[in-house]
């Protein structure tokens, strides 16, 4: 087979290249310079220089100088010098002396830099900041015998001598004398930036960090001093400056020298490099090369490094941390002399690592026991430390663990996740051990109290509260908790006493004052039922003292406290007095209809004789018969919600809910505020309300106003998810879209709810991928016999939920409200 002949491509013959005009060359040169394409810019400017050398001399100098400066900044000094020599060859004149000086300084050829600087001053005086800095830096760092150089003016020689004198005084730590010398140098001097530098040094060593930082930040970027102050700035600014600085070997070594830790030179940069590469064990071993003991608990750089190497365990990936801990234990065991301090650090890191990753309870306890055993071998036995550790272990075992969720209950509107504690028995045991070792620690008492509250051990809670108050009689938190608990178990007098003491300790605590008012009212109700009107009235007078006369608030507002007083007078059959109090209450509020409705419902709760309530019932009916408005509907709803969270709602509350829901439904056709519509939707979706028709109407009305409003979109989606067989990627996409709308208006509460929903959908889809495909067996239209509450509502898809029958047996979940309820004993 013969050799294949190469096919030679015939070169295309193009015409002569188009010559750019002078103007085009100018534009192109500047564009290339702006883009950082120095070679192209130089090519264009050379042509311009050939055309008119006098006119384009400044331009060719600026482009070549910019290229040289760029190369210097990137450490390419030889290339920068070559660029300057090219410029000299082209222009055939001695120019850009400053760049040559700068290169000589970078190469630490200080004598050469000084000679060039002196000769340049003889030729031309420095004009820009770069020229001035280069010449001044060269003269200062050269330390030449300047008296023999006639080119320098005497004033320049004098100022230079002052700078040298100030530097000598600084090295001798005579900072006050240095400052006096510097005052002789003017701000417009050639050596002004050296004055700033020396002032910064004096401030730094005198521990005046703000002054030092201010002086160093004013240094011009064109001076070599910028490099010199880099380690100072890192020490002054800390972590932020270190992150913004090129953290190379040179910088770390200079910091070590500056901080009198020359033993770390070369060693610390290598340790840092190895750590950055994930070679944690080798990085740790670098510090073993030091003569000092490592790790150490003595203050200093070694202690800081000790904390770093062992605290980093908590920020590592679990498998990396396991391997790192094992390697450090191995290092410790192989030592000829066992390093107990190292072992102490190791056991502490191991304990926290095991806690973080949910290891076996016995392993955690055993590790802490090893830590204490090692501590006792190093130091004396310390009961205070043991108490702290036992309290910490109690905190670990009293943490909450959420139970596994049923796959079909993820999208329930009111998810009832049962919360379990990790190990309440071990938590209690360790808290009690801690209290025995340190009975004066209030924190441990309250941690144990919280544990009893979570495990719902009421008797232990009350006993522990009594113990805490006996030990710490002026602890406001304990008094408040004890007072509320006493009121809950109907020990009214004792509860009021505790709360009064707590309020006396901090009368500005609004929440505490509210708790005291509710305690007064509950106790007053007890006296009203026991036919003790004088005691009842005395307590209500006290409640008014702690209340607010101008506040439209169910617990603290004077109008609402007085309305309750009127109820108690009706209980005592003091009709005239009660009527007078009702009139007085109406004078203190601008929303009389809301007060009347509140009084009617609260009186039913207090079981006031119905004969006294007829006139108020008639007034409420009259108010509701008038033209409906959304703001009034919200006012009524606020009363309903307040009554809704009673521990035992009074008979007839469901009827009131339906009545107010119907009123709100009539108001939807009128104009409304967005916040009012939100409140009505949330009310309609409460557990004991379940009025999806009302919710649908207001969701539709809100979307008619703004089809991108994330609040109605979110609640529409949650209702869909309750009804469809299984969510798909479409629902996930919709949730992500709604999240973007919520982020646009920065509604943080809604953003959190949407993110939780997105996580639930993703969790569901992930679980569904591992389940048998049996969901298709369910019919799609199982609820067709129900009326569609979404009919006629705009922008609602066909898959919206159908009307659900109320489930009276469902457990009531209390909604998050603006204010606490007087009767909420939880």
C-alpha positions, 0 to 999 in steps of 0.5 A, a space after each residue: 500500500 502506497 503512502 498517502 499524500 498529504 493534502 496541502 491546503 491552499 492558503 487563501 490570498 487575502 487583500 492588504 490589511 486595512 490600515 487603521 486611521 490615527 483616530 482609530 488607533 487612539 481609540 483602539 489603544 485606550 480600549 486595549 489598555 482598559 481591557 488589560 491587553 497591554 501588548 496590543 495597546 503597545 503595538 497601536 501606540 508605537 504606530 502613533 509615536 512613529 507618526 508624531 513622537 512629540 504628541 504621543 510621548 505622554 501616551 506611550 509612557 503611560 501605557 508602558 508604565 501601566 504594563 510595568 506596574 501590572 507586572 510588578 504587582 504580580 511579582 514579575 520584576 524582570 519582565 517589568 524591567 524589560 518593559 521599561 528598557 523597551 520604552 527607553 529604547 523606543 523613546 531614547 530618553 531617560 524616563 520612568 525613573 520611578 518604576 526603576 526605583 520601585 523595581 530596585 526596592 522590590 528586589 531589596 537593592 536599596 543602595 541602587 534605588 537610592 542612587 537612582 532616586 538622587 539622580 532623578 531629583 537632579 533631572 526633574 522634581 517628582 510630580 505624582 504620588 507614585 514618583 514621590 513615594 518611590 523617591 522617598 522610600 529609596 532615600 529612607 531605605 538607602 541610608 546613604 551619606 547624603 551630604 555628599 550629594 548636592 542634588 538634594 536640597 538642604 530641607 530635604 536632607 534635614 527631613 530625611 535625617 529626622 525620619 532616620 532619627 525617629 526610626 532609631 528612637 522607635 527601635 529603642 522604644 522611645 515613643 514619646 521622643 519619636 512623636 516630638 521629632 515627627 512634629 517637625 515634619 510637615 504634612 506636605 513633605 516628601 516624607 509625609 507617608 513615612 511620618 504616618 508609618 512611624 506614628 502608626 508604629 508608636 501607637 501600635 506598640 503603645 497599645 493604641 490600636 485605633 490610632 495605629 489602624 487610622 495611621 496605617 490605613 492612610 498610607 498611599 498604596 503606591 508606597 512599599 510601606 503598604 507591604 510592611 504594615 500588612 502583618 500589623 493590620 492583620 493583628 489589629 483587624 483580626 480574622 477579617 484582615 487575614 481572610 482578605 490578605 494573601 495568607 502565604 508563608 511570607 505573611 505568617 512568618 512576618 506575623 510570628 516575628 512581629 509577635 516575638 514568636 520566631 520559633 514558629 517561623 516556617 513551622 506555622 505556615 507549613 502547619 497551616 498549609 497541611 491543614 488546608 489540604 485536609 492533612 489534619 494529623 500531619 498539621 498537628 504533628 508540626 507543632 510537636 517539633 517545638 521545644 515547648 509542651 504542646 498542647 497547653 492550658 497556659 495562656 499564649 499563642 500555643 494555648 490558642 493553637 491548642 484550642 483550635 486543633 481540638 475545637 475543630 473536631 466539632 466543625 469536621 465531617 463525622 468520618 473525618 472527625 472519627 479518623 482525626 480523634 483516633 490518630 491523636 489518641 494513637 499519637 498520645 499512646 506512642 509518646 514515651 511520656 504520656 502527655 496528660 494535658 493532651 489527653 485531657 483536650 482529647 477526651 473533651 473533644 471526644 465527648 462533645 463529638 459523641 454528643 453531637 453525633 448522637 452516640 450511645 448514652 453509655 459511651 457519652 457518660 463513660 467518656 466524661 468519666 474518663 475526662 474527669 479521671 484525667 483531670 484529677 490526674 493533672 489537677 486536684 479534684 474539683 467539685 465545681 467542674 464536676 457539677 458543671 459537667 453533670 449539669 451539661 450531661 443533664 442538658 444533653 439527655 433532656 433534649 427533645 427528639 421528634 417522633 417519626 411522622 406518618 407519611 400521610 400526615 405530613 400535610 395536615 394543617 395542624 400537625 401533632 408531633 409528639 415530642 420525646 426526650 432523649 433520656 429523662 431518667 439520666 437527665 434527672 440523675 445528672 441534674 440532681 448530682 450537679 445540685 449536690 455538688 454545687 447547691 448555689 447554681 440557679 441554672 441547674 435548678 431551673 434546668 431540672 424544673 424545665 425537665 419536670 415541666 416537659 415530662 408533665 410531672 406537676 407534683 415535682 414541678 411544684 415541689 422544685 419551685 418551692 425549693 427554688 424560692 426558699 433558696 433564692 427568694 428574690 428570683 423573679 423567674 421562679 416567683 413568676 412560675 410559682 405564681 402561675 402554677 398556684 393559680 392553675 391549681 386554684 391556690 389563688 392567694 399563694 399565687 397572687 403573693 408570688 406574682 406580687 413579689 415578682 412584679 415588685 422586683 421588676 415593675 416594668 416587665 409588661 408580661 409579668 404585670 399581665 400575669 398578675 392582672 389575670 391572677 387578680 381577676 381569677 381570684 376575684 371571680 372565685 370571691 364573686 362566686 363565694 359571695 365575698 364581694 368586698 374581697 372581689 372589688 379590692 382585687 379588681 381595684 388592684 388590677 386597675 392599678 396595674 392595667 392601662 386606661 387607654 389600652 384596647 386590650 382584653 387583659 390589661 385594658 381598663 375597659 375590659 377589666 371594668 366589664 369583668 367587674 360588671 359581670 361579677 356585680 351581676 353575679 352578686 345581683 347588684 344590677 344597678 352597680 353593674 349597669 353603672 360599671 358597663 357605662 363607665 367601661 364604654 367611656 374608656 373605649 372607642 369600639 363599643 360594639 366590640 366591648 359589648 360583644 366581649 362582655 356578652 361572651 365573658 358573662 356567659 363564661 362566668 355563668 351570669 344570670 341570662 336575665 341580665 344579658 338579654 339587653 346586651 344580646 339585643 344590642 349585639 343582634 342590632 349591631 350585626 344586622 347593620 351593613 357588614 364591614 371587614 374591620 368590624 368582622 375582624 373586631 368580632 373575630 378577635 373576641 371569638 379567638 380570645 374565647 376560643 382558646 379557653 381550656 373548656 369553651 362555654 356552651 354556645 361558642 360554636 353558635 357564636 363562631 357560626 354567627 360571626 363567620 356569616 357576618 364576615 362572609 357578608 363583608 367580603 364584597 366590600 373593600 378591605 385591608 390586606 391585614 384584615 383579610 389575613 386575620 379572617 383567613 387564619 380564623 376560618 382555618 382554625 381547628 374549631 372553625 373549619 370554615 373553608 367556604 369563608 377562607 376560599 372567599 377571602 383567598 379569592 378576594 385577595 387574589 383578585 386584588 393581587 394575583 401574586 400575593 404569597 399569603 393567599 397563594 400559600 394557604 390555597 396550596 396547603 388546602 389543595 395538599 390536604 385533599 389531593 391523593 399525593 403531591 407531585 413535582 407540580 406542587 413543589 414547583 408552585 411552592 417554590 414560586 410562592 416562596 419567591 413572591 414572599 421573599 420579594 415582600 420580605 415576609 419572614 414568618 410566611 417565608 419560614 412556613 413556605 420553606 417548611 412546606 417545601 421540606 415536607 413535600 420533598 420529604 414526601 416525594 423521597 419517601 414515596 419513591 421507596 413505597 409500593 405504587 398503591 395510591 392509584 387505587 384510590 378514586 380521584 373524586 371521592 368527595 363529589 357529593 359535597 358542595 364546592 365552596 370554591 365555586 365562582 372564586 377566581 384563579 382557583 384551580 379545579 383541584 381545590 379542596 372540597 368542603 369537609 365535615 367538622 370533626 368535633 373529636 379532633 383535639 383543639 390546637 391553640 393558635 398563636 395569638 397576639 395576646 394571651 388569654 385570661 383562661 389559658 392555663 397552659 
